[in-house]
Amino acid sequence: MPCFRSGVSEIGQGIAAAASLLAVNAIMHALLAGTGSGTDRLHALLPGLLTAAIIGVVNSALSAWSTP
């Protein structure tokens, strides 16, 4: 059973890493390529920032789950 947990955790961490790269891409796009004032751009990047934070928590949980 530990091998199964480790395998599922590793796959989940890989998916979380890919999703975090997409979230960082969205953050950078909103910050650097966004239109409007600085305040408008900061408001536009909040959903991506929250998504990246949630993905980080999920990745940490998967890492802890795979550790015996």
DOTORRO-998932 format. One record per residue: residue number from 1; residue in three letters; z, y, x of N, C-alpha, C, O, CB in turn. Coordinates in nm, 4 decimals, always signed. Each point is the difference from the previous one (the first is absolute). Glycine has a CB too. Example, Ala and Ser with C-alpha at 12.3 -4.5 7.8 and 13.67 -1.06 7.14 Angstrom:
2
+-----+---------+----------+----------+----------+----------+----------+----------+----------+----------+----------+----------+----------+----------+----------+----------+----------+
! num ! residuo !     n_c3 !     n_c2 !     n_c1 !    ca_c3 !    ca_c2 !    ca_c1 !     c_c3 !     c_c2 !     c_c1 !     o_c3 !     o_c2 !     o_c1 !    cb_c3 !    cb_c2 !    cb_c1 !
+-----+---------+----------+----------+----------+----------+----------+----------+----------+----------+----------+----------+----------+----------+----------+----------+----------+
!   1 !     Ala !  +0.7800 !  -0.5690 !  +1.3190 !  +0.0000 !  +0.1190 !  -0.0890 !  +0.0000 !  +0.1200 !  +0.0900 !  +0.0665 !  -0.0019 !  +0.1036 !  +0.0581 !  -0.1154 !  -0.2928 !
!   2 !     Ser !  -0.1966 !  +0.2223 !  +0.1542 !  +0.0060 !  +0.1190 !  +0.0820 !  +0.0730 !  +0.1090 !  -0.0770 !  +0.0169 !  +0.1108 !  +0.0509 !  -0.2314 !  -0.1736 !  +0.0675 !
+-----+---------+----------+----------+----------+----------+----------+----------+----------+----------+----------+----------+----------+----------+----------+----------+----------+
This chain:
68
+-----+---------+----------+----------+----------+----------+----------+----------+----------+----------+----------+----------+----------+----------+----------+----------+----------+
! num ! residuo !     n_c3 !     n_c2 !     n_c1 !    ca_c3 !    ca_c2 !    ca_c1 !     c_c3 !     c_c2 !     c_c1 !     o_c3 !     o_c2 !     o_c1 !    cb_c3 !    cb_c2 !    cb_c1 !
+-----+---------+----------+----------+----------+----------+----------+----------+----------+----------+----------+----------+----------+----------+----------+----------+----------+
!   1 !     Met !  +0.0000 !  -0.1200 !  +0.0807 !  +0.0000 !  +0.1200 !  -0.0807 !  +0.0000 !  +0.1275 !  +0.0858 !  -0.0616 !  +0.0985 !  -0.0408 !  +0.1816 !  -0.2268 !  -0.1372 !
!   2 !     Pro !  -0.0538 !  +0.1313 !  +0.2950 !  -0.0040 !  +0.1209 !  +0.0819 !  -0.1406 !  +0.0354 !  +0.0465 !  -0.0326 !  +0.1175 !  +0.0166 !  +0.2628 !  -0.1694 !  +0.0564 !
!   3 !     Cys !  -0.3133 !  -0.0494 !  -0.0519 !  -0.1376 !  +0.0260 !  +0.0430 !  -0.0775 !  +0.0709 !  -0.1110 !  -0.0807 !  +0.0888 !  +0.0274 !  +0.0873 !  -0.2917 !  +0.1228 !
!   4 !     Phe !  +0.0176 !  +0.1641 !  -0.2746 !  -0.0658 !  +0.0637 !  -0.1139 !  +0.0412 !  +0.1464 !  -0.0109 !  -0.0841 !  +0.0876 !  -0.0201 !  +0.0764 !  -0.3084 !  -0.0994 !
!   5 !     Arg !  +0.1379 !  +0.2469 !  +0.1330 !  +0.0489 !  +0.1386 !  -0.0077 !  -0.0602 !  +0.0847 !  +0.1095 !  -0.0395 !  +0.1142 !  -0.0235 !  +0.2523 !  -0.1944 !  -0.0769 !
!   6 !     Ser !  -0.2200 !  +0.0251 !  +0.2190 !  -0.0552 !  +0.0728 !  +0.1126 !  -0.1479 !  +0.0300 !  -0.0213 !  -0.0458 !  +0.1103 !  +0.0299 !  +0.2136 !  -0.2190 !  +0.1199 !
!   7 !     Gly !  -0.2419 !  +0.0125 !  -0.2005 !  -0.1423 !  +0.0190 !  -0.0249 !  -0.0263 !  +0.1054 !  -0.1063 !  -0.0851 !  +0.0873 !  +0.0170 !  +0.0483 !  -0.3232 !  +0.0482 !
!   8 !     Val !  +0.1104 !  +0.2268 !  -0.1743 !  -0.0156 !  +0.0982 !  -0.1076 !  +0.0398 !  +0.1385 !  +0.0485 !  -0.0646 !  +0.0992 !  -0.0338 !  +0.1091 !  -0.2774 !  -0.1374 !
!   9 !     Ser !  +0.0610 !  +0.1847 !  +0.2497 !  +0.0453 !  +0.1275 !  +0.0529 !  -0.1029 !  +0.0618 !  +0.0936 !  -0.0250 !  +0.1204 !  -0.0064 !  +0.2596 !  -0.1997 !  -0.0150 !
!  10 !     Glu !  -0.2936 !  -0.0008 !  +0.1071 !  -0.1007 !  +0.0511 !  +0.0934 !  -0.1233 !  +0.0509 !  -0.0746 !  -0.0545 !  +0.1047 !  +0.0351 !  +0.1373 !  -0.2650 !  +0.1397 !
!  11 !     Ile !  -0.1264 !  +0.0884 !  -0.2757 !  -0.1138 !  +0.0450 !  -0.0799 !  +0.0346 !  +0.1296 !  -0.0720 !  -0.0800 !  +0.0935 !  -0.0037 !  +0.0037 !  -0.3315 !  -0.0258 !
!  12 !     Gly !  +0.1955 !  +0.2426 !  -0.0273 !  +0.0441 !  +0.1231 !  -0.0681 !  +0.0099 !  +0.1183 !  +0.0943 !  -0.0342 !  +0.1122 !  -0.0376 !  +0.1586 !  -0.2526 !  -0.1230 !
!  13 !     Gln !  -0.0781 !  +0.1170 !  +0.2826 !  +0.0090 !  +0.1084 !  +0.0977 !  -0.1389 !  +0.0485 !  +0.0405 !  -0.0195 !  +0.1194 !  +0.0230 !  +0.2366 !  -0.2138 !  +0.0605 !
!  14 !     Gly !  -0.3128 !  +0.0037 !  -0.0748 !  -0.1373 !  +0.0397 !  +0.0309 !  -0.0593 !  +0.0853 !  -0.1103 !  -0.0668 !  +0.0998 !  +0.0269 !  +0.0392 !  -0.3075 !  +0.1061 !
!  15 !     Ile !  +0.0519 !  +0.1687 !  -0.2573 !  -0.0478 !  +0.0785 !  -0.1137 !  +0.0688 !  +0.1358 !  -0.0026 !  -0.0641 !  +0.1015 !  -0.0272 !  +0.0197 !  -0.3124 !  -0.1028 !
!  16 !     Ala !  +0.1742 !  +0.2135 !  +0.1580 !  +0.0736 !  +0.1269 !  +0.0028 !  -0.0501 !  +0.0908 !  +0.1109 !  -0.0066 !  +0.1216 !  -0.0180 !  +0.2062 !  -0.2379 !  -0.0752 !
!  17 !     Ala !  -0.2349 !  +0.0595 !  +0.2069 !  -0.0539 !  +0.0809 !  +0.1102 !  -0.1335 !  +0.0624 !  -0.0384 !  -0.0250 !  +0.1169 !  +0.0293 !  +0.1419 !  -0.2648 !  +0.1359 !
!  18 !     Ala !  -0.2024 !  +0.0702 !  -0.2307 !  -0.1287 !  +0.0544 !  -0.0444 !  +0.0197 !  +0.1089 !  -0.1045 !  -0.0672 !  +0.1030 !  +0.0041 !  -0.0412 !  -0.3234 !  +0.0437 !
!  19 !     Ala !  +0.2003 !  +0.1980 !  -0.1413 !  +0.0264 !  +0.1001 !  -0.1028 !  +0.0608 !  +0.1266 !  +0.0595 !  -0.0285 !  +0.1101 !  -0.0470 !  +0.0603 !  -0.2938 !  -0.1192 !
!  20 !     Ser !  +0.0510 !  +0.1692 !  +0.2683 !  +0.0593 !  +0.1185 !  +0.0616 !  -0.1053 !  +0.0822 !  +0.0738 !  +0.0087 !  +0.1228 !  +0.0029 !  +0.2088 !  -0.2454 !  +0.0194 !
!  21 !     Leu !  -0.3167 !  +0.0568 !  +0.0373 !  -0.1094 !  +0.0737 !  +0.0628 !  -0.0790 !  +0.0790 !  -0.1040 !  -0.0404 !  +0.1134 !  +0.0258 !  +0.0265 !  -0.2883 !  +0.1536 !
!  22 !     Leu !  -0.0081 !  +0.1162 !  -0.2955 !  -0.0687 !  +0.0717 !  -0.1072 !  +0.0828 !  +0.1179 !  -0.0495 !  -0.0547 !  +0.1063 !  -0.0299 !  -0.0588 !  -0.3188 !  -0.0365 !
!  23 !     Ala !  +0.2447 !  +0.1943 !  +0.0576 !  +0.0866 !  +0.1096 !  -0.0438 !  +0.0010 !  +0.1140 !  +0.1016 !  -0.0033 !  +0.1172 !  -0.0376 !  +0.1450 !  -0.2822 !  -0.0867 !
!  24 !     Val !  -0.1373 !  +0.1308 !  +0.2517 !  -0.0034 !  +0.1040 !  +0.1040 !  -0.1339 !  +0.0731 !  -0.0023 !  -0.0053 !  +0.1211 !  +0.0213 !  +0.1639 !  -0.2558 !  +0.1211 !
!  25 !     Asn !  -0.2666 !  +0.0612 !  -0.1683 !  -0.1310 !  +0.0627 !  -0.0128 !  -0.0009 !  +0.0999 !  -0.1157 !  -0.0548 !  +0.1094 !  +0.0137 !  -0.0529 !  -0.3159 !  +0.0813 !
!  26 !     Ala !  +0.1671 !  +0.1706 !  -0.2075 !  +0.0064 !  +0.0903 !  -0.1142 !  +0.0848 !  +0.1235 !  +0.0317 !  -0.0327 !  +0.1111 !  -0.0416 !  +0.0045 !  -0.3077 !  -0.1120 !
!  27 !     Ile !  +0.1365 !  +0.1760 !  +0.2271 !  +0.0863 !  +0.1126 !  +0.0384 !  -0.0761 !  +0.0958 !  +0.0908 !  +0.0015 !  +0.1212 !  -0.0213 !  +0.2030 !  -0.2676 !  +0.0013 !
!  28 !     Met !  -0.2703 !  +0.0920 !  +0.1203 !  -0.0737 !  +0.0857 !  +0.0921 !  -0.1141 !  +0.0727 !  -0.0694 !  -0.0271 !  +0.1162 !  +0.0302 !  +0.0874 !  -0.2705 !  +0.1549 !
!  29 !     His !  -0.1268 !  +0.0871 !  -0.2773 !  -0.1082 !  +0.0636 !  -0.0742 !  +0.0530 !  +0.1150 !  -0.0850 !  -0.0609 !  +0.1069 !  -0.0043 !  -0.0641 !  -0.3244 !  +0.0009 !
!  30 !     Ala !  +0.2371 !  +0.1967 !  -0.0639 !  +0.0574 !  +0.1057 !  -0.0835 !  +0.0486 !  +0.1169 !  +0.0844 !  -0.0086 !  +0.1152 !  -0.0424 !  +0.0752 !  -0.2871 !  -0.1260 !
!  31 !     Leu !  -0.0162 !  +0.1433 !  +0.2860 !  +0.0553 !  +0.1049 !  +0.0842 !  -0.1082 !  +0.0783 !  +0.0732 !  +0.0044 !  +0.1230 !  +0.0042 !  +0.2001 !  -0.2607 !  +0.0223 !
!  32 !     Leu !  -0.3013 !  +0.0674 !  +0.0311 !  -0.0985 !  +0.0657 !  +0.0852 !  -0.1264 !  +0.0430 !  -0.0737 !  -0.0574 !  +0.1039 !  +0.0324 !  +0.1465 !  -0.2380 !  +0.1532 !
!  33 !     Ala !  -0.1327 !  +0.0576 !  -0.2825 !  -0.1262 !  +0.0305 !  -0.0672 !  +0.0210 !  +0.0584 !  -0.1392 !  -0.0967 !  +0.0285 !  -0.0706 !  -0.0092 !  -0.2116 !  +0.2002 !
!  34 !     Gly !  +0.2296 !  +0.2008 !  -0.1689 !  +0.0283 !  +0.0524 !  -0.1325 !  -0.0373 !  +0.1468 !  -0.0125 !  -0.0098 !  +0.0721 !  +0.0993 !  +0.1929 !  -0.2377 !  -0.1197 !
!  35 !     Thr !  -0.2034 !  +0.2074 !  -0.1011 !  -0.0317 !  +0.1403 !  -0.0258 !  +0.1224 !  +0.0678 !  -0.0587 !  +0.0889 !  -0.0657 !  -0.0542 !  -0.3332 !  +0.0117 !  +0.0174 !
!  36 !     Gly !  +0.2480 !  +0.1839 !  +0.0479 !  +0.1113 !  +0.0753 !  -0.0545 !  +0.0968 !  +0.0407 !  +0.1088 !  -0.0252 !  -0.0177 !  +0.1192 !  -0.0001 !  -0.1034 !  -0.3339 !
!  37 !     Ser !  +0.1356 !  +0.1755 !  +0.1706 !  +0.1014 !  +0.0474 !  +0.0944 !  +0.0763 !  -0.1178 !  +0.0599 !  -0.0174 !  -0.1150 !  -0.0405 !  +0.0388 !  +0.3300 !  -0.0888 !
!  38 !     Gly !  +0.0623 !  -0.1835 !  +0.2256 !  +0.0815 !  -0.1043 !  +0.0627 !  +0.0907 !  -0.0695 !  -0.0991 !  +0.0208 !  -0.1210 !  +0.0081 !  -0.0285 !  +0.2490 !  +0.2024 !
!  39 !     Thr !  +0.0615 !  -0.0522 !  -0.3037 !  +0.0881 !  -0.0581 !  -0.1018 !  -0.0761 !  -0.0974 !  -0.0886 !  +0.0516 !  -0.1065 !  -0.0339 !  +0.0880 !  +0.3143 !  +0.0367 !
!  40 !     Asp !  -0.2622 !  -0.1722 !  -0.0406 !  -0.0813 !  -0.0901 !  -0.0824 !  -0.0312 !  -0.1291 !  +0.0745 !  +0.0015 !  -0.1080 !  -0.0590 !  -0.1006 !  +0.3060 !  -0.0578 !
!  41 !     Arg !  +0.0710 !  -0.1872 !  +0.2449 !  -0.0300 !  -0.1199 !  +0.0788 !  +0.1233 !  -0.0874 !  +0.0157 !  -0.0104 !  -0.1227 !  -0.0029 !  -0.1674 !  +0.2487 !  +0.1248 !
!  42 !     Leu !  +0.2953 !  -0.0641 !  -0.1052 !  +0.1232 !  -0.0795 !  +0.0101 !  +0.0292 !  -0.0726 !  -0.1308 !  +0.0452 !  -0.1145 !  +0.0016 !  +0.0446 !  +0.2769 !  +0.1670 !
!  43 !     His !  -0.1150 !  -0.0974 !  -0.2808 !  +0.0189 !  -0.0667 !  -0.1290 !  -0.0998 !  -0.1140 !  -0.0179 !  +0.0321 !  -0.1012 !  -0.0623 !  +0.0537 !  +0.3160 !  -0.0347 !
!  44 !     Ala !  -0.2062 !  -0.1993 !  +0.1509 !  -0.1021 !  -0.1042 !  -0.0127 !  +0.0329 !  -0.1230 !  +0.0842 !  -0.0433 !  -0.1102 !  -0.0336 !  -0.1256 !  +0.2881 !  -0.0103 !
!  45 !     Leu !  +0.2439 !  -0.1617 !  +0.1519 !  +0.0286 !  -0.1154 !  +0.0848 !  +0.1267 !  -0.0752 !  -0.0402 !  +0.0271 !  -0.1065 !  +0.0555 !  -0.1419 !  +0.2260 !  +0.1272 !
!  46 !     Leu !  +0.1920 !  -0.0683 !  -0.2759 !  +0.1233 !  -0.0685 !  -0.0401 !  -0.0210 !  -0.1415 !  -0.0541 !  +0.0762 !  -0.0892 !  +0.0373 !  +0.0148 !  +0.3120 !  -0.0868 !
!  47 !     Pro !  -0.1912 !  -0.2485 !  -0.0373 !  -0.0180 !  -0.1396 !  -0.0454 !  -0.0287 !  -0.0964 !  +0.1153 !  +0.0525 !  -0.1113 !  +0.0020 !  -0.1377 !  +0.2002 !  -0.2186 !
!  48 !     Gly !  +0.0033 !  -0.0472 !  +0.3112 !  -0.0282 !  -0.0861 !  +0.1146 !  +0.1222 !  -0.0214 !  +0.0868 !  +0.0207 !  -0.1088 !  +0.0538 !  -0.2541 !  +0.1886 !  -0.0576 !
!  49 !     Leu !  +0.3143 !  +0.0241 !  +0.0173 !  +0.1216 !  -0.0104 !  +0.0801 !  +0.1008 !  -0.0947 !  -0.0646 !  +0.0636 !  -0.0799 !  +0.0687 !  -0.1017 !  +0.3128 !  +0.0154 !
!  50 !     Leu !  +0.0523 !  -0.2237 !  -0.2147 !  +0.0902 !  -0.0920 !  -0.0708 !  -0.0513 !  -0.1431 !  +0.0074 !  +0.0782 !  -0.0940 !  +0.0141 !  -0.0109 !  +0.2795 !  -0.1685 !
!  51 !     Thr !  -0.1994 !  -0.2019 !  +0.1447 !  -0.0585 !  -0.1336 !  +0.0110 !  +0.0268 !  -0.0596 !  +0.1381 !  +0.0352 !  -0.1174 !  +0.0115 !  -0.2135 !  +0.1820 !  -0.1769 !
!  52 !     Ala !  +0.1617 !  +0.0157 !  +0.2690 !  +0.0254 !  -0.0485 !  +0.1361 !  +0.1468 !  -0.0379 !  +0.0178 !  +0.0309 !  -0.0983 !  +0.0674 !  -0.2176 !  +0.2429 !  +0.0183 !
!  53 !     Ala !  +0.2767 !  -0.0680 !  -0.1452 !  +0.1425 !  -0.0316 !  +0.0104 !  +0.0334 !  -0.1312 !  -0.0705 !  +0.0765 !  -0.0812 !  +0.0519 !  -0.0261 !  +0.3260 !  -0.0401 !
!  54 !     Ile !  -0.1072 !  -0.2648 !  -0.1288 !  +0.0250 !  -0.1240 !  -0.0746 !  -0.0564 !  -0.1198 !  +0.0751 !  +0.0628 !  -0.1057 !  +0.0057 !  -0.0682 !  +0.2335 !  -0.2219 !
!  55 !     Ile !  -0.1127 !  -0.1109 !  +0.2734 !  -0.0600 !  -0.1092 !  +0.0777 !  +0.0864 !  -0.0319 !  +0.1214 !  +0.0139 !  -0.1167 !  +0.0365 !  -0.2439 !  +0.1855 !  -0.1133 !
!  56 !     Gly !  +0.2879 !  +0.0324 !  +0.1396 !  +0.0897 !  -0.0237 !  +0.1131 !  +0.1224 !  -0.0801 !  -0.0399 !  +0.0445 !  -0.0869 !  +0.0750 !  -0.1239 !  +0.2985 !  +0.0257 !
!  57 !     Val !  +0.1342 !  -0.1835 !  -0.2177 !  +0.1163 !  -0.0752 !  -0.0491 !  -0.0390 !  -0.1448 !  -0.0286 !  +0.0738 !  -0.0923 !  +0.0343 !  +0.0233 !  +0.3032 !  -0.1333 !
!  58 !     Val !  -0.2132 !  -0.2307 !  +0.0362 !  -0.0462 !  -0.1355 !  -0.0287 !  -0.0237 !  -0.0774 !  +0.1293 !  +0.0351 !  -0.1176 !  +0.0101 !  -0.1399 !  +0.1987 !  -0.2235 !
!  59 !     Asn !  +0.0454 !  -0.0149 !  +0.3113 !  -0.0249 !  -0.0650 !  +0.1285 !  +0.1309 !  -0.0390 !  +0.0682 !  +0.0095 !  -0.1080 !  +0.0585 !  -0.2218 !  +0.2391 !  -0.0354 !
!  60 !     Ser !  +0.3117 !  -0.0456 !  -0.0299 !  +0.1309 !  -0.0324 !  +0.0578 !  +0.0659 !  -0.1165 !  -0.0722 !  +0.0610 !  -0.0864 !  +0.0630 !  -0.0353 !  +0.3248 !  +0.0045 !
!  61 !     Ala !  -0.0382 !  -0.2407 !  -0.1993 !  +0.0576 !  -0.1103 !  -0.0771 !  -0.0686 !  -0.1321 !  +0.0348 !  +0.0663 !  -0.1029 !  +0.0128 !  -0.0096 !  +0.2629 !  -0.1985 !
!  62 !     Leu !  -0.1889 !  -0.1572 !  +0.2008 !  -0.0711 !  -0.1221 !  +0.0370 !  +0.0393 !  -0.0455 !  +0.1403 !  +0.0123 !  -0.1198 !  +0.0255 !  -0.2032 !  +0.1873 !  -0.1738 !
!  63 !     Ser !  +0.2100 !  +0.0258 !  +0.2373 !  +0.0421 !  -0.0342 !  +0.1364 !  +0.1392 !  -0.0639 !  -0.0014 !  +0.0246 !  -0.0985 !  +0.0697 !  -0.1640 !  +0.2886 !  +0.0220 !
!  64 !     Ala !  +0.2289 !  -0.1339 !  -0.1706 !  +0.1353 !  -0.0563 !  -0.0088 !  -0.0024 !  -0.1377 !  -0.0677 !  +0.0795 !  -0.0875 !  +0.0342 !  +0.0163 !  +0.3212 !  -0.0443 !
!  65 !     Trp !  -0.1866 !  -0.2525 !  -0.0853 !  -0.0066 !  -0.1257 !  -0.0714 !  -0.0475 !  -0.1130 !  +0.0907 !  +0.0408 !  -0.1148 !  -0.0174 !  -0.0849 !  +0.2408 !  -0.1932 !
!  66 !     Ser !  -0.0417 !  -0.0943 !  +0.3068 !  -0.0526 !  -0.1045 !  +0.0871 !  +0.0965 !  -0.0394 !  +0.1106 !  -0.0160 !  -0.1046 !  +0.0629 !  -0.2101 !  +0.1888 !  -0.1131 !
!  67 !     Thr !  +0.3268 !  +0.0001 !  +0.0741 !  +0.0966 !  -0.0300 !  +0.1048 !  +0.1038 !  -0.0987 !  -0.0521 !  +0.0648 !  +0.0266 !  -0.1013 !  -0.1005 !  +0.2012 !  +0.2036 !
!  68 !     Pro !  +0.0525 !  -0.3417 !  -0.0346 !  +0.0958 !  -0.0996 !  -0.0497 !  +0.1437 !  +0.0416 !  +0.0169 !  +0.0906 !  -0.0743 !  -0.0375 !  -0.2554 !  -0.0975 !  +0.0899 !
+-----+---------+----------+----------+----------+----------+----------+----------+----------+----------+----------+----------+----------+----------+----------+----------+----------+
